[in-house]
Structure formats: structure tokens, C-alpha cells
């Protein structure tokens, strides 16, 4: 089940969008006082370059990823991202808490995809388990955008603005030209969409 929370990254047809799916409870191999440990696995559908794939992560994976981000990037690079949800030992198995955390993790990932320096980083791509050919990525992205009619582009723009407004994330590249906004990666010095 695909539910709320999308942000636009770069242009009208966003190159990276992450949708949260239904989380699942898992039993860990370790035990705590004769009881097997339980954890929640959060599944996300990543949509990039016209391709979709699912990733499953534990909350601890997000915490470790956040620590790597803080070590690897400056505060300026990380500005504008949603905070990673905090740990809560007492409510961690509550269905309402799991649902709230799922939504917050989705917003966290989409806000990172909205930060150009982060979204272009190998660290982010590895976390999203993106192993595709980047040359093919650019061709697919441009081709998919080119197939959209003017009406579809306008509908997509309105949808992205509304969802970004709900998420309080500014939408980039929503000019009347409806064109793609190329981003320059400072490390590579070349234009890219992701």
C-alpha cells in the first residue's frame, strides 16, 4: 500500500521519490531474557530513473545512516532536511507509533533527496540500494519526461506543489517553462538530474 508523502526534487517529474509501504514486525536472532527480540522492518518503494525497487530497513539502519551523513557533510549541506525520528524504547511496538515513524522516515528520505549535495552522493545512493547504470539513468529520465503531455506535466506540478506544501518542503523548478532544471554536482562538475 502506497501512502502519503512525496516531494519534488529538481524538476516536475522528480528523479527520486520514496514511498513508504506497510511496515512489518520481524523476530531477531538475538534473545533478551529468554524472549526473542522483535523489530520493525520499514519497506520503501524507491522510484528513480523510471525504475522502481523496494528496500527494507530497520530503524537502526536510519540512525547509522544519519550518523554517516553528519560525519560526511557540513551543516549547510544538510540544511533543510527533516530530522530523523527519535528512538522510543517504550512505544517501539505500538501500531500508532510505528505508523507515525514510518511517515516520518518517508519524509526524512524525501527531504534528503531534495538536498542536491546529498541526493548526488554515493552514500545516499548506497542507502537507497541504487545499483543502476547512471548513463542509462539520464536517458530514461529525459525520455520519461519527454513522453509527458502538457496536461500531465501540469497535473504533476500541481500534485507535487500540494504534497510539498503539506510536507512544508519547497518545490524547485516549478517555473512556467515546465522544463528540467539541471543540477551541478560540485564534486563532479557535470550536469545531472540525480
C-alpha positions in Angstrom: 0.0 0.0 0.0 1.5 3.3 -1.1 0.6 6.2 1.2 1.2 9.9 1.8 4.3 11.9 1.5 6.1 12.9 -1.7 8.4 15.8 -2.5 9.6 17.2 -5.8 13.3 17.1 -6.5 14.9 19.0 -9.3 12.0 19.3 -11.8 8.3 18.5 -12.3 8.8 14.7 -12.8 11.0 14.1 -9.7 14.1 12.0 -10.4 13.9 10.4 -6.9 10.7 9.7 -4.9 10.4 7.4 -2.0 7.0 5.9 -0.9 6.6 4.1 2.4 4.8 0.7 2.3 3.3 -1.2 5.2 5.9 -1.9 7.9 6.3 -5.5 9.2 7.3 -7.0 12.5 10.3 -9.3 12.4 11.8 -11.6 15.0 15.5 -11.1 15.6 18.1 -13.9 16.0 19.1 -12.5 19.4 17.1 -13.0 22.6 16.6 -10.8 25.6 15.9 -12.6 28.8 14.6 -15.7 27.0 12.4 -13.7 24.7 13.3 -13.3 21.0 13.8 -9.7 20.1 11.3 -8.1 17.8 11.9 -5.2 15.5 10.0 -3.4 12.8 11.2 -3.6 9.2 10.2 -0.5 7.2 9.7 -1.1 3.5 10.0 1.7 0.9 9.4 1.8 -2.8 12.1 3.9 -4.4 11.2 5.5 -7.8 14.1 6.8 -9.8 15.0 6.9 -13.4 11.7 5.3 -14.4 12.6 2.3 -12.3 11.1 1.1 -9.0 12.5 -1.1 -6.4 11.8 -1.9 -2.8 14.2 -1.5 0.1 13.7 -2.7 3.7 15.4 -1.0 6.5 15.3 -1.2 10.3 15.2 2.0 12.3 18.8 1.3 13.4 19.8 1.5 9.8 18.4 5.0 9.6 20.2 6.0 12.8 23.6 4.7 11.4 22.9 6.4 8.1 22.2 9.7 9.8 25.5 9.4 11.7 27.4 8.8 8.5 25.6 11.9 6.9 26.6 14.1 9.8 30.2 12.9 9.6 30.4 13.3 5.8 28.6 16.6 5.1 28.6 20.1 6.5 25.5 21.6 8.3 25.0 23.8 5.2 24.7 20.7 3.0 22.3 19.1 5.5 20.1 22.2 5.9 16.5 21.7 5.0 16.3 18.1 5.8 13.7 16.6 8.0 15.1 15.3 11.3 15.5 11.5 11.7 12.8 10.3 14.1 13.9 9.8 17.7 14.2 6.4 19.3 11.5 5.5 21.8 12.0 2.3 23.8 8.6 2.2 25.4 6.4 2.7 22.3 8.5 1.0 19.7 6.0 -1.8 19.1 2.8 0.3 19.2 1.0 0.3 15.9 0.3 4.1 16.0 3.9 4.8 16.9 5.1 2.5 14.0 2.8 4.3 11.6 4.0 7.7 12.7 7.6 6.7 12.5 7.0 5.2 9.0 5.6 8.5 7.8 8.5 10.5 9.4 11.1 8.2 7.8 9.4 8.7 4.4 9.6 12.4 4.9 13.2 12.1 6.0 14.3 10.3 2.9 12.4 12.6 0.6 13.8 15.7 2.2 17.3 14.2 1.7 16.5 13.6 -1.9 15.6 17.3 -2.1 19.1 18.4 -0.9 21.2 18.5 -4.1 24.5 17.7 -2.5 23.1 14.7 -0.5 21.0 13.3 -3.4 24.0 13.2 -5.7 26.2 11.5 -3.0 27.3 7.9 -3.3 26.3 7.5 0.4 22.6 8.3 -0.3 22.6 6.1 -3.4 24.0 3.2 -1.5 21.4 3.6 1.2 18.7 3.5 -1.4 20.4 0.5 -2.9 20.6 2.1 -6.3 22.9 0.0 -8.4 21.8 1.1 -11.9 23.9 2.5 -14.8 23.9 6.3 -14.3 24.3 6.9 -18.1 21.1 5.0 -18.7 19.5 6.8 -15.8 19.8 10.2 -17.5 18.5 8.8 -20.8 15.5 7.2 -19.1 14.7 10.3 -17.0 14.7 12.6 -20.0 12.8 10.1 -22.1 10.1 9.7 -19.4 9.7 13.4 -19.0 9.6 13.9 -22.8 6.7 11.5 -23.1 4.5 13.5 -20.7 1.8 15.7 -22.3 1.5 19.4 -21.3 -1.6 18.4 -19.3 0.2 15.6 -17.5 3.1 18.0 -16.6 0.7 20.5 -15.2 -1.1 17.8 -13.1 2.2 16.5 -11.9 3.3 20.0 -11.0 0.1 20.7 -9.0 0.3 17.4 -7.2 4.0 18.0 -6.3 3.3 21.5 -5.0 0.4 20.3 -2.9 2.3 17.4 -1.4 5.4 19.5 -0.9 3.2 22.2 0.8 1.8 19.5 3.1 5.3 18.4 3.9 6.5 22.0 4.1 9.2 21.3 1.6 9.8 24.0 -1.1 9.4 22.8 -4.6 12.2 23.6 -7.0 11.8 24.1 -10.8 8.1 24.9 -10.9 8.5 27.8 -13.4 6.1 28.3 -16.2 8.6 26.8 -18.6 8.0 23.4 -17.1 11.5 22.4 -18.1 14.0 20.3 -16.4 16.4 22.1 -14.0 19.9 20.6 -14.4 21.9 20.4 -11.2 25.6 20.7 -11.0 27.4 18.4 -8.6 30.3 20.3 -7.0 32.5 17.2 -6.8 32.0 16.1 -10.4 31.4 19.5 -12.1 29.0 17.9 -14.6 25.2 18.3 -15.0 22.9 15.6 -13.7 19.3 15.1 -12.7 20.1 13.0 -9.6 
